[in-house]
Amino acid sequence: MLSNWRKVDAVLNQVFHIHLSDHVAFLRMLAKWIVLGSAVGILAGTASALFLTLLNAATNFRIAHPELLFFLPIIGLVIGWIYHRFAGTAARGNNLVIEEVNLEVAQAANHEIPFRMTPLVLFGTILTHLFGGSAGREGTAIQMGSSLADNLRQILRLNETDRRLMIMAGISGGFGSVFGTPIAGFVFGLEVQSVGRIRYEGVIPCLVASVVGDLVTRTWGVRHSQYPALANVEIDPILLIKIVIAGIGFGLTSLLFIELTHLIKRACKRFLHYPPLYPFVGGLVIIGLTLLLNTQDYLGLSLPLIRSSLDGTGVVTFAFLLKVIFTAVTLGTGFLGGEVTPLFVMGSTLGYTLGIALGVDPIFMASLGFVAVFAGASNTPLACALMGVELFGGGSILYVVIACFVAYLASGHRGIYVTQRIDTSKTYGVDIIAAESLEQHSARRSKRKQPDKQDGTGKSDELQN
């Protein structure tokens, strides 16, 4: 039977130059990763559904009981102690996930993303939001999806090459399901590991995991936010110039957030010698800022600020800067959660302000800023542009793409995920060493011999999520 198969393969190759064995291998690979990607999607989608349900309940309860904010330092101390005592490598969050994907296959043996990452980040994030911390959702979803995927890989005893694809699928499944954007989640899983490189080997597992994850989350009854569609705007040279100017502003804002967050982390390490005190002090600062401004608009996800930017109600001029400060303090001092939803807030509010200043429809500009600031901070411009299409429609796709890619270039070689490796320099003339991480690049250019060490992990203070 096998010999007959080989004869058929040889004849087809000789006559039509078709290697039938290649197509059989493809079908096997396709079937394998549809099954494995679906399994990861089911796990990630279910975890996201649980997380979003709890997060919605926590947010509503906090809004109904604003006095909970005054317990934020105590909760921060509890979260800090639990992570200091029990988290281990899980404390590195998304940066651990990206680092594990970037490991060479020969180095991946005996590596794991610990299962405890899932419950720790889930409940840590819920507590952060319940008591008023300014944080997001994507970090939690990505960490849960990746942790569950890697532990499923261990149960199935898959090899190191399959491990990389499983983790990538976990990233896509978590991202696509938590935001309801399966195409952006699919591309995000391919794009996020490196600056200037897309890992096409993960196309099938990432696509399947993201789509299945989104379907599973919706099946559990979770509904995502809906945003007004962008109008079909014709190509206008003057408008293009204004979008480029705004894109630079979006990129610089993402850079400001990144640098302020890392500055706060370094300050905590320098002045507070017991890590659980970091979020305790951060909680006190958040209380002080809230009382000073006499508003709770910048606590939690701050979704009302996005709605006000996109429906034309409007926001105060420096709303974006206040969200930058609140989120940098929250995450820089060790509270749990992601950066992406706060980045959406920063982008939409800044876009509204820039729209007025540049004489462009502020709602239109707010929609572009929504995804562009995230593109600059995460170094994933393609995924962010696709997210813009999924959320706002394709009527102004040219302007969405320009805003995202200009922000990506303007943010420099920095990012919220410091273990991303630089595959291709963003600009000519920048001193880049092939495959160095953003963290290594920053440390080398700052003329530090090595990154500052973090207690217990041997990693930089920037490696905390």
Secondary structure by P-SEA (a helix, b strand, c coil): caaaaaaaaaaaaaaccccaaaaaaaaaaaaaaaaaaaaaaaaaaaaaaaaaaaaaaaaaaaaaccccccaaaaaaaaaaaaaaccccccccaaaaaaaaaacccccccccccccaaaaaaaaaaaaaaaaccccccaaaaaaaaaaaaaaaaaaacccaaaaaaaaaaaaaaaaaaaaccaaaaaaaaacccccccccccaaaaaaaaaaaaaaaaaaabbbbbbbbbbccccccaaaaaaaaaaaaaaaaaaaaaaaaaaaaaaaaaaccccccaaaaaaaaaaaaaaaaaccccccccaaaaaaaaaaccccccaaaaaaaaaaaaaaaaccccccaaaaaaaaaaaaaaaaaaaccaaaaaaaaaccaaaaaaaccaaaaaaaaaaacccccaaaaaaaaaaaaaaaccccccccccccccccccccccccccaaaaaaaaaccccccccccccccccccc
